């Protein structure tokens, strides 16, 4: 899933930035939609 983007580190960093409370689920959904 993240390997397709080639930037899984960036996604993880953003999710851990401080928006991982409930954005974790929404972020993963957005990544798949991307």
mmCIF file of the N, C-alpha and C atoms, coordinates in Angstrom:
data_MODEL
# 
_entry.id   MODEL 
# 
loop_
_atom_site.group_PDB 
_atom_site.id 
_atom_site.type_symbol 
_atom_site.label_atom_id 
_atom_site.label_alt_id 
_atom_site.label_comp_id 
_atom_site.label_asym_id 
_atom_site.label_entity_id 
_atom_site.label_seq_id 
_atom_site.pdbx_PDB_ins_code 
_atom_site.Cartn_x 
_atom_site.Cartn_y 
_atom_site.Cartn_z 
_atom_site.occupancy 
_atom_site.B_iso_or_equiv 
_atom_site.pdbx_formal_charge 
_atom_site.auth_seq_id 
_atom_site.auth_comp_id 
_atom_site.auth_asym_id 
_atom_site.auth_atom_id 
_atom_site.pdbx_PDB_model_num 
ATOM 1   N N  . UNK A 1 1  ? 0.844  -1.192 0.000  1.00 0.00 ? 1  UNK A N  1 
ATOM 2   C CA . UNK A 1 1  ? 0.000  0.000  0.000  1.00 0.00 ? 1  UNK A CA 1 
ATOM 3   C C  . UNK A 1 1  ? 0.895  1.265  0.000  1.00 0.00 ? 1  UNK A C  1 
ATOM 4   N N  . UNK A 1 2  ? 1.657  1.443  1.048  1.00 0.00 ? 2  UNK A N  1 
ATOM 5   C CA . UNK A 1 2  ? 2.510  2.649  1.101  1.00 0.00 ? 2  UNK A CA 1 
ATOM 6   C C  . UNK A 1 2  ? 3.681  2.492  0.126  1.00 0.00 ? 2  UNK A C  1 
ATOM 7   N N  . UNK A 1 3  ? 4.070  1.261  -0.112 1.00 0.00 ? 3  UNK A N  1 
ATOM 8   C CA . UNK A 1 3  ? 5.218  1.034  -1.008 1.00 0.00 ? 3  UNK A CA 1 
ATOM 9   C C  . UNK A 1 3  ? 4.887  1.571  -2.404 1.00 0.00 ? 3  UNK A C  1 
ATOM 10  N N  . UNK A 1 4  ? 3.615  1.578  -2.733 1.00 0.00 ? 4  UNK A N  1 
ATOM 11  C CA . UNK A 1 4  ? 3.225  2.073  -4.077 1.00 0.00 ? 4  UNK A CA 1 
ATOM 12  C C  . UNK A 1 4  ? 3.622  3.551  -4.211 1.00 0.00 ? 4  UNK A C  1 
ATOM 13  N N  . UNK A 1 5  ? 3.477  4.288  -3.150 1.00 0.00 ? 5  UNK A N  1 
ATOM 14  C CA . UNK A 1 5  ? 3.819  5.723  -3.217 1.00 0.00 ? 5  UNK A CA 1 
ATOM 15  C C  . UNK A 1 5  ? 5.336  5.917  -3.202 1.00 0.00 ? 5  UNK A C  1 
ATOM 16  N N  . UNK A 1 6  ? 6.025  5.075  -2.473 1.00 0.00 ? 6  UNK A N  1 
ATOM 17  C CA . UNK A 1 6  ? 7.484  5.232  -2.407 1.00 0.00 ? 6  UNK A CA 1 
ATOM 18  C C  . UNK A 1 6  ? 7.848  6.283  -1.367 1.00 0.00 ? 6  UNK A C  1 
ATOM 19  N N  . UNK A 1 7  ? 6.870  6.742  -0.593 1.00 0.00 ? 7  UNK A N  1 
ATOM 20  C CA . UNK A 1 7  ? 7.159  7.758  0.446  1.00 0.00 ? 7  UNK A CA 1 
ATOM 21  C C  . UNK A 1 7  ? 6.432  7.384  1.734  1.00 0.00 ? 7  UNK A C  1 
ATOM 22  N N  . UNK A 1 8  ? 6.564  6.151  2.167  1.00 0.00 ? 8  UNK A N  1 
ATOM 23  C CA . UNK A 1 8  ? 5.872  5.727  3.401  1.00 0.00 ? 8  UNK A CA 1 
ATOM 24  C C  . UNK A 1 8  ? 6.419  6.468  4.619  1.00 0.00 ? 8  UNK A C  1 
ATOM 25  N N  . UNK A 1 9  ? 7.664  6.859  4.547  1.00 0.00 ? 9  UNK A N  1 
ATOM 26  C CA . UNK A 1 9  ? 8.250  7.576  5.686  1.00 0.00 ? 9  UNK A CA 1 
ATOM 27  C C  . UNK A 1 9  ? 7.565  8.931  5.855  1.00 0.00 ? 9  UNK A C  1 
ATOM 28  N N  . UNK A 1 10 ? 7.305  9.584  4.751  1.00 0.00 ? 10 UNK A N  1 
ATOM 29  C CA . UNK A 1 10 ? 6.667  10.917 4.831  1.00 0.00 ? 10 UNK A CA 1 
ATOM 30  C C  . UNK A 1 10 ? 5.270  10.775 5.429  1.00 0.00 ? 10 UNK A C  1 
ATOM 31  N N  . UNK A 1 11 ? 4.552  9.775  4.978  1.00 0.00 ? 11 UNK A N  1 
ATOM 32  C CA . UNK A 1 11 ? 3.177  9.569  5.491  1.00 0.00 ? 11 UNK A CA 1 
ATOM 33  C C  . UNK A 1 11 ? 3.239  9.269  6.993  1.00 0.00 ? 11 UNK A C  1 
ATOM 34  N N  . UNK A 1 12 ? 4.144  8.404  7.377  1.00 0.00 ? 12 UNK A N  1 
ATOM 35  C CA . UNK A 1 12 ? 4.253  8.039  8.804  1.00 0.00 ? 12 UNK A CA 1 
ATOM 36  C C  . UNK A 1 12 ? 4.643  9.278  9.610  1.00 0.00 ? 12 UNK A C  1 
ATOM 37  N N  . UNK A 1 13 ? 5.549  10.051 9.069  1.00 0.00 ? 13 UNK A N  1 
ATOM 38  C CA . UNK A 1 13 ? 6.013  11.261 9.789  1.00 0.00 ? 13 UNK A CA 1 
ATOM 39  C C  . UNK A 1 13 ? 4.831  12.222 9.981  1.00 0.00 ? 13 UNK A C  1 
ATOM 40  N N  . UNK A 1 14 ? 4.057  12.376 8.956  1.00 0.00 ? 14 UNK A N  1 
ATOM 41  C CA . UNK A 1 14 ? 2.905  13.305 9.049  1.00 0.00 ? 14 UNK A CA 1 
ATOM 42  C C  . UNK A 1 14 ? 1.885  12.766 10.053 1.00 0.00 ? 14 UNK A C  1 
ATOM 43  N N  . UNK A 1 15 ? 1.650  11.483 9.981  1.00 0.00 ? 15 UNK A N  1 
ATOM 44  C CA . UNK A 1 15 ? 0.654  10.898 10.904 1.00 0.00 ? 15 UNK A CA 1 
ATOM 45  C C  . UNK A 1 15 ? 1.166  11.012 12.332 1.00 0.00 ? 15 UNK A C  1 
ATOM 46  N N  . UNK A 1 16 ? 2.470  10.922 12.514 1.00 0.00 ? 16 UNK A N  1 
ATOM 47  C CA . UNK A 1 16 ? 3.016  10.967 13.898 1.00 0.00 ? 16 UNK A CA 1 
ATOM 48  C C  . UNK A 1 16 ? 3.266  12.429 14.276 1.00 0.00 ? 16 UNK A C  1 
ATOM 49  N N  . UNK A 1 17 ? 3.160  13.315 13.345 1.00 0.00 ? 17 UNK A N  1 
ATOM 50  C CA . UNK A 1 17 ? 3.420  14.749 13.643 1.00 0.00 ? 17 UNK A CA 1 
ATOM 51  C C  . UNK A 1 17 ? 2.529  15.206 14.808 1.00 0.00 ? 17 UNK A C  1 
ATOM 52  N N  . UNK A 1 18 ? 1.321  14.723 14.839 1.00 0.00 ? 18 UNK A N  1 
ATOM 53  C CA . UNK A 1 18 ? 0.425  15.172 15.935 1.00 0.00 ? 18 UNK A CA 1 
ATOM 54  C C  . UNK A 1 18 ? -1.021 15.057 15.445 1.00 0.00 ? 18 UNK A C  1 
ATOM 55  N N  . UNK A 1 19 ? -1.180 14.510 14.257 1.00 0.00 ? 19 UNK A N  1 
ATOM 56  C CA . UNK A 1 19 ? -2.566 14.373 13.709 1.00 0.00 ? 19 UNK A CA 1 
ATOM 57  C C  . UNK A 1 19 ? -2.883 12.880 13.701 1.00 0.00 ? 19 UNK A C  1 
ATOM 58  N N  . UNK A 1 20 ? -2.300 12.126 14.596 1.00 0.00 ? 20 UNK A N  1 
ATOM 59  C CA . UNK A 1 20 ? -2.509 10.655 14.583 1.00 0.00 ? 20 UNK A CA 1 
ATOM 60  C C  . UNK A 1 20 ? -3.668 10.308 15.526 1.00 0.00 ? 20 UNK A C  1 
ATOM 61  N N  . UNK A 1 21 ? -4.250 11.239 16.170 1.00 0.00 ? 21 UNK A N  1 
ATOM 62  C CA . UNK A 1 21 ? -5.341 10.943 17.143 1.00 0.00 ? 21 UNK A CA 1 
ATOM 63  C C  . UNK A 1 21 ? -6.485 10.263 16.390 1.00 0.00 ? 21 UNK A C  1 
ATOM 64  N N  . UNK A 1 22 ? -7.084 10.882 15.481 1.00 0.00 ? 22 UNK A N  1 
ATOM 65  C CA . UNK A 1 22 ? -8.205 10.247 14.709 1.00 0.00 ? 22 UNK A CA 1 
ATOM 66  C C  . UNK A 1 22 ? -7.944 10.439 13.218 1.00 0.00 ? 22 UNK A C  1 
ATOM 67  N N  . UNK A 1 23 ? -6.882 11.142 12.866 1.00 0.00 ? 23 UNK A N  1 
ATOM 68  C CA . UNK A 1 23 ? -6.553 11.312 11.440 1.00 0.00 ? 23 UNK A CA 1 
ATOM 69  C C  . UNK A 1 23 ? -5.870 10.043 10.910 1.00 0.00 ? 23 UNK A C  1 
ATOM 70  N N  . UNK A 1 24 ? -5.424 9.211  11.830 1.00 0.00 ? 24 UNK A N  1 
ATOM 71  C CA . UNK A 1 24 ? -4.740 7.966  11.408 1.00 0.00 ? 24 UNK A CA 1 
ATOM 72  C C  . UNK A 1 24 ? -5.634 7.198  10.430 1.00 0.00 ? 24 UNK A C  1 
ATOM 73  N N  . UNK A 1 25 ? -6.889 7.060  10.786 1.00 0.00 ? 25 UNK A N  1 
ATOM 74  C CA . UNK A 1 25 ? -7.812 6.300  9.913  1.00 0.00 ? 25 UNK A CA 1 
ATOM 75  C C  . UNK A 1 25 ? -8.110 7.122  8.655  1.00 0.00 ? 25 UNK A C  1 
ATOM 76  N N  . UNK A 1 26 ? -8.351 8.392  8.821  1.00 0.00 ? 26 UNK A N  1 
ATOM 77  C CA . UNK A 1 26 ? -8.666 9.229  7.648  1.00 0.00 ? 26 UNK A CA 1 
ATOM 78  C C  . UNK A 1 26 ? -7.436 9.380  6.748  1.00 0.00 ? 26 UNK A C  1 
ATOM 79  N N  . UNK A 1 27 ? -6.281 9.468  7.368  1.00 0.00 ? 27 UNK A N  1 
ATOM 80  C CA . UNK A 1 27 ? -5.049 9.614  6.561  1.00 0.00 ? 27 UNK A CA 1 
ATOM 81  C C  . UNK A 1 27 ? -4.835 8.367  5.718  1.00 0.00 ? 27 UNK A C  1 
ATOM 82  N N  . UNK A 1 28 ? -4.991 7.221  6.342  1.00 0.00 ? 28 UNK A N  1 
ATOM 83  C CA . UNK A 1 28 ? -4.783 5.959  5.581  1.00 0.00 ? 28 UNK A CA 1 
ATOM 84  C C  . UNK A 1 28 ? -5.786 5.898  4.441  1.00 0.00 ? 28 UNK A C  1 
ATOM 85  N N  . UNK A 1 29 ? -6.979 6.319  4.677  1.00 0.00 ? 29 UNK A N  1 
ATOM 86  C CA . UNK A 1 29 ? -8.032 6.263  3.612  1.00 0.00 ? 29 UNK A CA 1 
ATOM 87  C C  . UNK A 1 29 ? -7.642 7.240  2.510  1.00 0.00 ? 29 UNK A C  1 
ATOM 88  N N  . UNK A 1 30 ? -7.131 8.372  2.861  1.00 0.00 ? 30 UNK A N  1 
ATOM 89  C CA . UNK A 1 30 ? -6.764 9.381  1.835  1.00 0.00 ? 30 UNK A CA 1 
ATOM 90  C C  . UNK A 1 30 ? -5.595 8.842  1.024  1.00 0.00 ? 30 UNK A C  1 
ATOM 91  N N  . UNK A 1 31 ? -4.666 8.209  1.679  1.00 0.00 ? 31 UNK A N  1 
ATOM 92  C CA . UNK A 1 31 ? -3.486 7.674  0.967  1.00 0.00 ? 31 UNK A CA 1 
ATOM 93  C C  . UNK A 1 31 ? -3.949 6.646  -0.073 1.00 0.00 ? 31 UNK A C  1 
ATOM 94  N N  . UNK A 1 32 ? -4.884 5.805  0.312  1.00 0.00 ? 32 UNK A N  1 
ATOM 95  C CA . UNK A 1 32 ? -5.366 4.761  -0.621 1.00 0.00 ? 32 UNK A CA 1 
ATOM 96  C C  . UNK A 1 32 ? -6.097 5.442  -1.780 1.00 0.00 ? 32 UNK A C  1 
ATOM 97  N N  . UNK A 1 33 ? -6.790 6.515  -1.475 1.00 0.00 ? 33 UNK A N  1 
ATOM 98  C CA . UNK A 1 33 ? -7.556 7.219  -2.526 1.00 0.00 ? 33 UNK A CA 1 
ATOM 99  C C  . UNK A 1 33 ? -6.582 7.923  -3.484 1.00 0.00 ? 33 UNK A C  1 
ATOM 100 N N  . UNK A 1 34 ? -5.503 8.413  -2.925 1.00 0.00 ? 34 UNK A N  1 
ATOM 101 C CA . UNK A 1 34 ? -4.503 9.111  -3.749 1.00 0.00 ? 34 UNK A CA 1 
ATOM 102 C C  . UNK A 1 34 ? -4.108 8.209  -4.906 1.00 0.00 ? 34 UNK A C  1 
# 
